[in-house]
Amino acid sequence: MIRDIISNEEVKEFFRNELKLKKDSGTYLFYGSDMSLLMEFALHFAKGLCCETLEGDFCGECNICKRIDKMLYSDLEILDNPDGLKVDEIRELAYKSSSSSYEGNRKIFIIKDISKMKKEASNALLKLIEEPNKGSFFILLNTNLNILPTIKSRSILVKVKKRTAEELEVDNYTYTFFRGNSEDIEKYKLLDIDLESGYSYQEIGKAIKGYEETKELEYKINIYKALRDFINNREYLKLHEKIFFAEEIVRATSDRNIYREIVSYIVDIMGYLNGLEERLTMKSMLRFPINMKVFFINLFLEL
């Protein structure tokens, strides 16, 4: 039920009020720095829209609620393209939106990382949400509000704040290590891993390859440890050692989403020191076909 959701009391109150209106369509933009938490709240709202037991709330126990939690509900569509949705995917979405519901009266479309969409796809989405089909609900997810203004203006904005260390029942070091990412923290709590044990920056390539192949949290933790080791020792490292670190990252993967994760982590743990905030407009540069080796060398030499 809505009352059982941990954190974000304002969002919970919004859910209650919005569900009372019994709308036949709608577009919502959930935004906040924790994408996994945005997804969790999007699924909660989807359950509220579709629950077969409670009206204006969700039970969490009925067949529909359970299938939404497992993302197996036929009238729930989740669009997630790490490189940004293409216009053809939005057109396919428009077709599904115009088709009949499989099981109920409402179809829910959750679209992740909408800021990654190119202009053509964004315009196609805008056209779709301007005149939504009856029974269609679009829940857009993004970590910030740097999106097409016309999409933003046609959406109901819902800010989802990160859960606190207290709400996640972890100490401040653990919370900071994972940057408050609720999904990673909950997974970590099931593991027997010491976050304060050492991991050399020289081993970052090994950690990246392991994470790329398995997506296991243990490897992600080692990536974070390697980044922290580099940052903590950066003043003592020679030029060739910093260049080696940059080359190790690029040798290990060509996945730009991993590059983004690395840059994001550095920005967060450095706390925008020494003008880093200005230079990390670099973050947005990752969307373009730049030379990644040169990018990381410049970044690490500037730290």
N, C-alpha and C positions, 0 to 999 in steps of 0.2 A: 504494500500500500504506500501511497505518497508519504504518509507520516513516518514510514520506516526508512526512507532514504536518508543516508548520512550526509550532512552538510547542505549548504546553499538553501537556507530557509526561504529567501526571496523567490528563488526559482520554484520551490515547492508550492508556495502560495500562488505563483503565476499559473502553475499547472492546474491547481484547483479552480481558479477563476476562469481560465481559458476553457477547460473541459465543461464547465457549467453552461457555456454559450452554445454548445452543440452545433458548432459550425459544420458546413458540408464541404469545406475545402480550406486550405491555409498554407502559408509559407512562413517558415521560422528560420532564423539564423542563430544557432547556438555558437557562441564564441568564448574562448578562454585558452590559456596556455597549455592545458593538459588534454590532448586529443582523446586519450583513452577515457577520460572522465566525460568529455562531451558525448562520446559514443554511448556511454552508460546512461546518461540522462536522456539522450535521444531514444533509446530503447524503452526507458521508463515512460516517456511521453507517448510512444507508440502503443505501449500496453494500455495506457489510459484512454487512448482513442479507440482501441479495439476490444478491450476486455469484455467477455461475454457474461460475467457475473455481476460486476459493479458498474454503476453509472457515475461518471465524474471522478473516477478513481480506477485503480487496478488491484486485483486480488493477488496476483503473482502465483496463483495455484491452478487456475483453469487451463484448459488445453491450449487456448490461444496465447495466454501469457507465457506459458512454459515454452511454446514454440518460438515466440518472439525472443525470449531470453537466449535460446539456442540458435536464433537467426534462421529458423526453418519454416517460418510462417509464409504461406504462399502470397499473401498480399503485402509482404514486406520486401522491399528491394533496397539493397545497399550497394552504392556505387563508390568504388575506391580504386582509383588509378594513381599510383605513386608519381607518375609523370604528368598528371593532369588529364582530366577527362577530355576526350576528343569530341568534335561536333557530331560525329556519327553515333557516339554513345548517348548524347543528349537527344538526338532524333529517335533513337530506339526507346529512350525513356518516355518521350512524348507519345510514341505509339502505345506503350504499355499503360500510360496514364489515361489514354482515351478508350482503352479496352475495358471490358466488364471486370468487376471484382471477382476473384476466384471463390472467396469464402464469406465475405461480409459486404458491408456497404462502403468501407473505407480502404484505400490503398495508401501505404506509407512508403515514401521514397527518401532514404537517408543518403545524402551526398557529402562525402568527406573532402576536405582540403580544396574548397572551391576557388581559392586564390591561385591555385596552380593551373586553372583552366586558361587556355588561350582565348583571344578576343572572340573568335568565331563561335567557339563553344559557349562562352559567356553570353553572347548575344542570343544564341538559341535557347539557353536556359531562361534568359530574361523574357523572351517571347512566351515561353511555357508558363511561367509563374504570373505573368500579367493577366492571363485569362485561364486560370486553372480549371480543369474538368471537375465536375461535381464528384465528391468522394475522394479527391486526390489531396494528399497532405505532403508537403515537401519540407524536410528538416535538413537545412544546410549546416555543415560543420566547418569551422575554420579557427585557427589559433589567434587570429587578429582580425581587424576590420579593414584591412587593405584589400578591398575587393571593389568590383565595379559599383560605383555609387548608385546606379539605377537598380541593381539587384538588392543592395542594402536598403534602399528606400521602399522597396516593395515587400520587405520581409519584416516580421516582428522580431526584434532583437532580444536575445536572451543571454545574459552574461553568466557563465558558469565559473565560479571561482575554484581555485585549487583547494583540495582538502588540506587541513592543517596537520602538523605532525601529531598533535593530540588526537585528532579525529582518526588518523591512520594508525594510532597506537605504536609509534616508533619514536626513537630519540632524534634530536636535531641533526646529528651527524648523518644518520641514515636518510633522513628527509632531504637534507642538502645534497647528499651524494646522488640521489635519484631525481633531484630537482623537483621534488613533490609529485612525481609521476605515480599516480595511485595504482595503476596496473602493475608496474614494475615493483613497487613496494610490496604489494600483496603477494606477488610471486616470490619475491625475496624472502618473505617471512616463512615460506615453506622450505627454504633451503638452509643448509648448514655452511654458510660462507662468511668469512671474516672480511668485512669491507676495508679494514685498516691494515690488512697484510699487504706486503709490497708486491708490485708488479712493474717491471722495468719498461720504460718508454721504448726501449729497443725491441721489445716483443710485440709492439702494436700490430704489426702485420699478421702475426699468428692469431691474435685475438680477432682481428677483422675477418680473416678467412673463416675462422670457426663460426663466427656469428652469421656471416653471409650464407654459409652452408646449412646451418641448423636453426638459426634464430633463437637459440637458447640464451637465457638471461645470463648464465655464467660467463659466456664470451663477451656479452655487452658490458658486464661489470668489469672485465679485464680491459676492455677498450677505455672505459672511464678511468680506471686505475692508471693506465699508461699515459693518458692525457694529463692526469693530475701529477704524475711523476715528472713528466716533461716540464709542466708549468712551474712546479716547485723547484726544479733544478735549472731552469732556463738561463739564469744569470751566470751559471758556472759552465755551461756548454759552449763548445767551440763552434765556429761557423759550419764546419763540415758535419758536425754532429746534428745540428739543426736541419741541415739540408738532407741528411740521411733520414731523419724522422719524416720529413715531407715525402721523400721518395718511397719510404716503406708504406705509407698510406696509399699512395697512388698505385704502387705495385700490387698491393693486396686486393684492391677492388676498383671497379669502374662505376660502381653504383652511386649515383649522385644523392640518393636518399641517405646513404651512409655518410657521404661527405657533409650533407646538411646537418646530420645528427652530431658529427664531430665539431663543426663550426658552432652550432648552437650550444653545445656543452661548454666549449671554451668561453663563449660570450657570457654564459651564466656564471661559471665559477670564477672568471676574472672580474666580474662585477663592473665591466666597462671601465677598467683602469687604463690610464695612460693614453687616452684618446681612442681606445679600442672601439668604442661605440661608433665613432665616425667612420673608422676604417671598415667596420663590418656592415656597411652597406654592401660589403663583399658578400654577405649572406645572400642578398638578392641576385648577385652576379652568377650564382650557381645555376640559375635558370637558363643561362646562355651558354653557348658552346665555347667556353674559354679553356685555356691550357691549365689543367688542374695541378700539374707539377709546379708550374710557375706560381699559381695561386697560393698553394700551401707553403712554398718556400718564402714568398713575400710575407705571408701571414706570420709564420714562425720566427722570421728574422725581426719582425716588428714587435713581437711580444716583449 
